[in-house]
Amino acid sequence: MHKEELFKRLEGVHTLQSVMSVLGISRPQAVYYIHRLRKAGYVKTARFPSGNRIYSISFENKLGGTSYEELLNKISPIKLAVGVIHRFYGKTPTPEEILVYAVKRDSLRTILSALVLFKKVIDWDVLYRISKGNYCERQIGALYDLARTIMRTRRMSGRFRNLSLPKKEYAFRYLIPGLKSKDFKEIENRWRVYLPFNKSDLEAYA
């Protein structure tokens, strides 16, 4: 099979099993075809905690650069399918920028993956400025307090907390529309933000 035809049939996100299914081939053949595409620069690989691999096959991979999802996959136990829309070819986004991006994605798995960034955040003034500009400083505060229940984090600055905590009359906001926590009501009430996670959702961080 020519490389161009192979790329056309496999463009997207795959596991080894899905490659076997799409092409109707054996496991050794699937490994060989992935190898051919990787050698041509079309493949990026991520590994799940279970050890299974996921292959992102796209023309953007050949161009180089990286994505928010790839950056999160390097440090988070919650792995994401690799994105090809938001790619960077110059300066790598900071943990503060990636955290705000994750909140704005409205994706349960992306937000869950990004909780690990609270171990990396080093400039709370920058985080406040970025989150305030994106109208999500309360969401960031609620996620920080959530992250503190499952991991050691860098300490939130008093300035960020004082500027971001809402008054009692503020309306609640959703991180994910329609989803509320059963286990973290105190955090929800403190920040007036509905969290989409319960304790069982955080087990990957245990």
N, C-alpha and C positions, 0 to 999 in steps of 0.2 A: 504494500500500500504506500502510495506517495505521501510525503510528509505534509503537503498542503491538504490533501484529502483527509488525512488522519487528524490534522488540526481542526478542520471544518466539522468533523463528526464528533469531536471530543471537547470543543470549546465550552467552557463552563467550569463547574466544581464537581469533582468526582472522588470516589473511593476506588480502590483496586477492583472491588466487586462490581461497581457500576461500569467501569471500563470494560470488564469482561462481558457484562450484560449487553452494553451498547454495541460492541463489536462482534459478540458471539464467539469469543476466543477463550483460550485457556489462560490460567494464571501466569505461566512463564511468558506467554506472548504479550499479555497485558503489561507485565513488568518491562518487557523489551520496548514496547511502543511508548510507554511513559518516559523511558530512558531516552528514546530518540527525540521526543518533544522537549525534554529537559535540556538535552545537549544543544538544541536549536534556540533555547532561551525562552520557551513558551510556558514553562511549568515552575510554579512555586509550591512548596510542600509545607504543611503544618501537621503537627502530631498531637493527637488527643491524649489525655491522661491515661486512657486505656491502652495506648501504644499504637492504635490504628492511625493511619495517615490519610490526609485529605489533600487532593491535588487541585490547585487552581490553574486552569489552562486558559491563557488569554494572550492576545497580541500585546496588551499593555505590559505584561511581564517582560516581553522582549525589549520594550523601550527602557526598562529599568524603573527606578523610583520605588516608593513604598506607599503603603496606605495606613490609615488609622488602625484598621483591623490587624494588619501585620504587626504593627508596633505593640498592640495589646497582646497579641498571641505570644510575643517574646517574654512577657512578664506575668501573664495571668494564667491561672489554672483552668479558667473557662475559655475554651477556644472558639474562635469565630470563623465563619466562612470568609475567605479573603475578598475584600472589596476591590473593585477596579475603577470606581468613579472618582473617589477622592484620593488622588495619588500625588506624591510630592517628589520633586526632582531637585530641590534645593535644600533649604534649611529644614531639619526634622522638627515637627511640632513638639512643644514642651508637654510634660505631664498635665499641666494646668489646661492647656488647649485641648488635649485629647479627652480630658474629663468632661469639659463642657460639650465637646462634640458628642460624646456618648450620651449625655443627658438629652441633647437635642435630637438624637436619632429616634427617640420613642420606641426603642427596641429593648425588650426585657433582657435578652441575652447579652446585648452590648453593654447595658448599664451594669448588669451583674458582673461581667468581665472587668469592667472599669473600676470596681471597688478597690482593687489592689493598688490603684494609683494613689490612694491616700497614704500609702507607705512611701510614695515618691515625691509628693507635692512639697516644694521647698519655698515657694514664694506666695504666701497667702494674700498679699496685696495685689499681686498680678492676678491670682485666681478670682479675687473679689471684682476687680475691674472687668475681667472677661465675662464672668458669670452675670454681673450686673448689666452689662451691655447686651446680654442674651436673655435677660429676664428669668434667670434660673438660679439666683443665689440662694433662695430658700430650699430648692431641690438639692443643691450641692450640700447645704448644711445638714439636711435630713439624711442624705446618703453617707455623710461623714459619721454621724452618730450611729447609723446602722453598721457601717464598717467597723466601728469601735467595739461592737458586740462580738465580733468574730476574729479580729486580728489586732496586732499592735500597729499603731499608725503614728505619723508625725502629729504633733499637737496643733490643733487649730488656733490661730491667733485670736486674742481677745477682740481685736478690732473687727475681724471678719464676722465673728459671732455677734457682736453688738450691733453692727450695721445691718446684718442679714436677718436677725430674729424678727418675726412679725409681731405686730400688735394684735391684741385679742379680737379686734373687730375685722381683721383681714380675712377674706374668704379663703377656703381651702383650695389648693391646687392639686392636680393629678400629675404623677410622673408618667403613668400610662393610663389613658382615659378609661374610667370605669372600674379600675382595680384598686382595692384597699387591702391593707394588712390585717390579719387577725392577731398577730403576735407583737406588733411594735406600735401599739396605740399611743404610748407615751411620746415616742419620737414624732409620730404624726401630729399629735396635738401641740407639741412644742414648736414645730416648724410650720404647722398648718399646711402640711403636704401629705397626700395619701401615698403610701409606699406600696409598690406592687408585689412585694416579697413577703413570704412567711419563713419561719425558721428552717423548714425543710428545703427551701430553695437555696439556702446558703451552705448546704452540706459539702459542696465541692471545695469549700475553703477550710473544711475541718482538718 
